[in-house]
Structure formats: C-alpha cells, structure tokens
Amino acid sequence: MRRSRLVVFLSSLLLAVGAALTGATAAQGAETAATGYVALGDSYSSGVGAGSYISSSGDCKRSTKAYPSLWAAANSPSSFNFTACSGARTDEVLAHQTGPLGAGTGLVSLSIGGNDAGFADIMTTCVLQSDSACLSRINTGRAYVTSTLPGKLDTVYSTIRTKAPSAQVVVFGYPRFYQLGQSCLGLSETKRKAINDASDLLNSTIAKRVADHGFTFADVRSTFTGHEICSGNSWLHSVNWLNVGESYHPTAAGQSGGYLPALNNAA
C-alpha cells in the first residue's frame, strides 16, 4: 500500500515537472519564434535617393541601400518583408503594407506622416514660389499635423499592434533639412527655418503618438546633425532637376549613417 502511494506520488510529481518544463519550452518557443522583421513606411524607409533599387519593387523604389535592407543583411532575421513604398500615406500603409505582419513578427520599423502632411507639395511651393507662398503652404501643413494626423497615426499604430502582438515597433522621425546660418545657394533663410520648424512639429507629433502606443521613437535629427543641406557634407539630396523624385531624400550615406544607427540603437 505504501509502495503504491509512493508510486502515485512520484508519478504525479513527474507529470507536474514535465508539464512545467513543457510549458517553459513552449513559452520560449513562442518568444523566439517572433523574430521576423517587417519594414513599412514611405520613401524615407523604402530608400528613395539611395539608388540601387530593387527592380521588382517598381515605383515603390525599395533600395538595397535603405536601412531595412542593411539591418536585415547584418542581423539575419528569420524572415524579412520589405513593403515600404515611395509616396505612401497612412491609408496606403493600412491598405497595402501590413499583410506580412503576424505572430512571428519580432520587429517592425516604420516612417509615415510626411506625405499625409503634404511634404512634396510644400517643397515644390517653397522651391518655385515666394517666401510668403512657402510660409502659407507650410502653415496649412502644420494645421493638418496638429488636427488630423494624430488620428491617422493612431489607426496605423493600433493596426500594427493588433496584427503583430509580440513585435517591437520602431517608428522613425524625419531629419531637419537645412543647416541654418550658412551661405548656401537655393532657398532663402526664411524658407529654410520654416521648413525645419515644420519638421520639428511633425517629429514631436509622431513622438507623442508613438509614446502613447508604447512603441519606440527613433529620432534621426541627432544622427543627421552636421549633414543637413548647406552643411557641406549633406546626407540629403537638395533639388535634383534630373531626378526630381530624389530631391530632399536621404542619400545612401544618410541611410547607413543616419537611419541605420538609429534602428540599431532602438532594436
């Protein structure tokens, strides 16, 4: 009788230990399984301006020199889905880019918001028109950033979290475009300062929404300091009349020296 009770006790103990170990293994498996990387966003994430575009990406202009490609090559994630696309706005991220997100996604990177705020039209207006016209168009963009963009960002961020519940999400800001106080051909100092100030507003707006969702904000203004347009060692294209689409986008050096370190520090 005593022996039977001992056998039952030992059997129960072994089952309990086995269940605990199995549970731990399953938990570790779930943790280590979420190692895929999905790179979403606009042209600053796709790599417009960096060259070496992937032919299959078409007009999205995804570059092998963009920070997502560089990070994936250096870190060998279990899977890499690069869906960022030139010209993308928040609605287009939701409609066309989030498909690869899932339980196995461990890292998501994203830059979005600039096109919603009218980035291309603002820069076109400021390049071709007067100071007053430039400032007026910037003010329209600023009003959109403060009133409408936060809700758009919330929808994108909430969707990412729902689709990729285990992922670390790194959201990038945008660099300041100009080093002020320099003798530099092109836009007036008035326009340059207004563009920089608008970029700061966009960054602070994105950072606030990112923090409220528990994501990580990667501020690239520090890595681009000393490499703005007019710095003499710019990591940003100025107006490129031969390839207008690359204007005001990071060069390959801006991707590797400005964006990639910010992702390395955050991920």
Secondary structure, 3 states (H helix, E strand, C coil): CHHHHHHHHHHHHHHHHHHHHHHHHHHHHHHHHCCEEEECCCHHHHCCCCCCECHHHHHHCCECCCHHHHHHHHHCCCCEEECCCCCCCHHHHHHHCCCCCCCCEEEEEECCCCCCCCHHHHHHHHHHCCHHHHHHHHHHHHHHHHHCHHHHHHHHHHHHHHHCCCCEEEEECCCCCECCCCCCCCCCHHHHHHHHHHHHHHHHHHHHHHHHCCCEEECCHHHHCCCCECCCCCCECCCCCCCHHHCCCECHHHHHHHHHHHHHHHC
